Amino acid sequence: MCSPTNKLYAASISAPHAWSSGNLMNRDAEDGTARLADEIIRFIRLGARAKSMLNTGEFGAEFSALMLLFPLRFMGPLRVTDLAEVKQADTSTISRQAAQLVKAGLARREADQDDGRATRLAITPAGITASERIHETRLALLGEALGDWTPERVATFADLFREFNGSIEALVRCDAAATSRENS
């Protein structure tokens, strides 16, 4: 999968501990938290490259905007403020991304039944098709990457990753609440 001409890159993703913040701070390389921090940084770097493998350019919106299709598909029409809360992002960012989806024909604005002054964003049939294709491509790429793993190992990793994400979400919520109180 890795180009033989890009040996420096291959070495950097297989040995992040050699230069990462965990070792710059003289942490013990065997410390699980430091190793996890190194792997998270590695995952983020790889994620940017993997994102390009999804070939989302044909849909007419940025990748981050396309990721709004999933909550719209499974939660139904949402106000931009509610979508921002779901995605844990700034409302102005979500508004810009929503405009991309509308322009690309992947979502539409509709009147909010509860408040005639407000609008909600709803996924269109083209948006459903796009989200299905992105989802299928993502599953195929993960299937290829995890092809040597047993189903039990994949399930265990998924359980641990969900638990990890839950812990991070709880930490972020606590920090957001503290910051909100401090700014009041």
FENTANOR-V546719 format. One line per field, one symbol per residue. ss: DSSP state (a for helix, b for strand, c for the rest). psi: psi as a letter, one per 30 degrees, with the letter a starting at -180 (. if undefined). burial: 1 if it has 9 or more other ideal C-beta (glycine too) atoms within 8 Angstrom, else 0. Layout:
# FENTANOR-V546719
ss=???
psi=???
burial=???
This chain:
# FENTANOR-V546719
ss=ccccccaaaaaaaacaaaccaaaacccccccaaaaaaaaaaaaaaaaaaaaaccccaaacccaaaacaaaaaaaaccbcaaaaaaaacccaaaaaaaaaaaaacccbbbbbcccccccbbbbbcaaaaaaaaaaaaaaaaaaaaacccccaaaaaaaaaaaaaaaaaaaaaaaaaaaaaaaacc
psi=ekkffheeeeeeffifffflfeffghlkffkeeeeeeeeeeeeeeeeeeeefffhffffglleeefffeeeeeffakkleeeeeeefhlkeeeeeeeeeeeeefgfllklkkefjfflllkkkleeeeeeeeeeeeeeeeeeeeegefkleeeeeeeeeeeeeeeeeeeeeeeeeeeeeeeef.
burial=0000000001011001100101100000101001101110110011000110010100101000110111111000011100110110001011111101110101100101000001011111011101100110110010000000000001001000000000000001000000000000
